[in-house]
Amino acid sequence: MTNYKKLVHFFGECDLDLSKSFNQVYKKAFDISENCGYWVTKYTSKQFPRESKITLYGNEGQAFQLWFLDGKFKLIIFKEGTETKVVTQIPSGEGTGYGGYFSSW
């Protein structure tokens, strides 16, 4: 069952529950990308094995990098063109509803 208070909308059909583990979020993002034409990559550092990243590439030149530490979501980095910024950092993993992780926007 989806907890809509923790669902995050990135673009198009890419809605992810960031309260889930790294592997669960990656699997969901990959499934969405296969059906909608997005591109998703994952990376785990050999130097820092506790740190993992998922990068979501949309059709409009936007990219979101989701950072995880010990399998739990920590922060989002947004990139569009030459602009790159940390969107938000959520230590508790609590959102405020659909799109709640982007409350600073």
GIMO-V406787 format. One line per field, one symbol per residue. ss: DSSP state (h for helix, s for strand, l for the rest). phi: phi as a letter, one per 20 degrees, with the letter a starting at -180 (. if undefined). psi: psi as a letter, one per 20 degrees, with the letter a starting at -180 (. if undefined). A space follows every 10 residues. Layout:
ss=???
phi=???
psi=???
This chain:
ss=lllhhhssss sllsssslll lhhhhhhhhh hhhhhhllss ssssllllll ssssssslll lssssssssl lsssssssss llsssssssl lllllllllh hhlll
phi=.eeffdedee aleedcefef fgffffgfff gfffednecc ccbcfffcff dcccdddeed nebcdddccl ndgcbcddcb meecbffacc femeddogmf fdffe
psi=ppoiijpppg qcjnpqojir rghggggggg gghhhjjrpp qqppphhmii pqqppporij jqqppppqpk jqpgrppppo cippqpgqpn hijpakaojh ikii.
